[in-house]
Amino acid sequence: MDILELVKVIVFGIIEGITEWLPISSTGHMIIAERFLHPAVSKEFFDMFLVVIQLGAILAVVILFWKKIFPFSLKRDTPLIKKDIMNMWFKVIVAVLPAVIIGLPFDDILEQLFYNPLTVSLMLIVYGVIFILIESKGQNKNFAINDISQLTYKTALFIGIFQVLALIPGTSRSGATIIGAMLIGTSREVAAEFTFYLAIPVMFGASLLKILKFGLHFTSTELIILFTGMATAFIVSVFAIKFLMGYIKKHDFKVFGWYRIILGVVLLLLMK
């Protein structure tokens, strides 16, 4: 494996680490990157690679939020199970169900119908406009839910239903769930944090399915590509998550809306 191909893998890992967590669509950015970088691998492997490098991004969430997501206590004289964290995980499971029910049986159909530059471009623009409209109408809005513990099972289910929209590429999984959460009264901080938690089972499950579909017969070069991509995505994700959580404490999501619109237009122009 030559240095140039390794650099390409690192670039894809950087893109994944940034765009997976910011509501700007990792798929749209990957399409642009693939158009210019042309990785020297089979299409089947590359399709699997783009999903599996998400495992590196997941690890970043696990490490950064470990104290908030690990439901067991290892200290003596304390309950073994932390009920508040366990309840949070039950709500995550409820929120994941809509995507599992719809995504699993229709995965191949959705991929055939919507995984193309035109769909991605249109979804980037549409949801960019939605972000701007929501933030414009909700300026100085007092959200009813300002802590993860305030999320109800009903709210979690609604957020999960919005996550289903992300099955169409270009929507952005984080973008769809954040928009949905804000529309039903969840603050930006809680919406983003719950989105991170949702990503753990969703992205792990998607990665596992892609690996099983591809098969476990990897060449040494393919393994290097996978682990390099995951490691890069992990490192970049740590900074991207910290940036987003700090940014939304003082700013709204309008800038991401405008960015999505610009990116969507760029993609449309590249198709000509």
PyMOL commands that set and color helices and strands:
alter all, ss='L'
color gray80, all
select helices_A, chain A and resi 3-19+26-37+43-52+54-64+66-69+83-114+117-137+148-150+153-167+173-183+188-214+220-247+254-270
alter helices_A, ss='H'
color red, helices_A
deselect
rebuild
show_as cartoon
